[in-house]
Amino acid sequence: MQLCGKTPDALSAQPPAPPRAAPDKLTFVMVLATLLIIVAAYLLGSIPTGLLLMRLFRKQDIRQTGSGNIGATNVLRSGGKGLGAATFLIDMLKGCSAVWLGALLGGLLLHNWPLRNAEALAALCAVLGHVFPVWLRFRGGKGVATGFGVFLAATPLAALAAISVFFVVLALSRYVSLASILGSASFPPFAYFLVRGPRPAFFIAVECAVALIIILKHRQNIRRLIAGTESRFGKKKPA
């Protein structure tokens, strides 16, 4: 007797069906990996570099001096060029490290997710950690150095182009805030045209979001720029 033209021996000789994938397990791994990127990048970004350096070397609380901001500009004005430069460098390295860690974890655990998306998620969380650190009741810096760090790690050419805008504006105006705002605003278009390879929608959205966060953190500076009361670089007035 034949079944649909095949003998029982032929039916029994067919290879067994491949085992079904375990979607629940894969989903759990993806969620866990995503949460790991978010938490690790946020904690890296939340390290209050300026506060720690000023307490260590000047025995001062940077939040009680100058503009009260924990970023590199206020540290430079309140603690000297060396501490200001160190704050900028370490904050930048926080951003770079977060993106590199995001890429590493994404490559290892998120095989079906574009690597650029893992980098973008880490970049966003690192900047949010710097701007809203849990250790300081969510009152952190303005995200310029950390933002440059994440941009540099994710899209080096665009980051270098954006910081060139920063230095040109700073040289012409001597306003650090204006240079930061225009440098940040220039990054998304630079990234759009200079990034090679795939540009997922989430990646592009994060570029714009990080730039917008930095600009919004300068809203007081924008008001002072409009009023003509913003201090120029080299003067010990609120940034």
HELIX and SHEET records of a PDB file:
HELIX    1   1 PRO A    8  ALA A   13  1                                   6    
HELIX    2   2 PRO A   23  GLY A   45  1                                  23    
HELIX    3   3 THR A   49  ARG A   58  1                                  10    
HELIX    4   4 ILE A   62  GLN A   64  5                                   3    
HELIX    5   5 ALA A   72  GLY A   79  1                                   8    
HELIX    6   6 LYS A   81  LEU A  109  1                                  29    
HELIX    7   7 LEU A  115  VAL A  131  1                                  17    
HELIX    8   8 VAL A  134  LEU A  136  5                                   3    
HELIX    9   9 VAL A  144  ALA A  154  1                                  11    
HELIX   10  10 PRO A  156  SER A  173  1                                  18    
HELIX   11  11 VAL A  176  LEU A  194  1                                  19    
HELIX   12  12 ALA A  201  LEU A  216  1                                  16    
HELIX   13  13 ARG A  219  ALA A  227  1                                   9    
END                                                                             
